[in-house]
Amino acid sequence: MRKTQKLIALLFIALFTVSAISVDRLKAHVTWLSDTAREGRRAGTPGAVAAADYIAGKLRETGYETQMQEFGGNRRNVIGRFGTSDKYIVIGAHYDGQGTGHPSASDNAAGVAVVLELARELKEEPLPVSVVAIAFDDEEQGLNGSRYYVDHSPYPLENA
């Protein structure tokens, strides 16, 4: 119970440091992800693949170990992990969009930008747990990426 209270307190403190999150970095992520070159990031498209590569690259730059969790049809979740504790917290958002003609800035490039920047901030906190940041694919068509992650998690779900 004491570890849980400490974790909650540390997360609460981390949330108060949100002011340290760069508005410019948030804007840069949203701008890149919602650019027309990504054609709306519909799952399985080249725009979604480019988005997955971008997210993985940003997590690696921050110091996270990354992996792509492929689940067919050119769809993939991006998973980043920081820390060595078996126990972990998960932060996530979906990165797929609705397709051409829909830049999907608010659905959900903004959510991904927050996950990337929160991952950066949490890495700097002395947390007693690891941080797992996940960008889910193919959520617009029925929560497929998050379901796949739960059914095929690379980390024991009971440790989350």
Summary of the structure (lengths in Angstrom):
residues: 160
radius of gyration: 15.5
end to end distance: 15.0
largest distance: 50.0
contacts: 522
relative contact order: 0.21
helix: 52%
strand: 17%
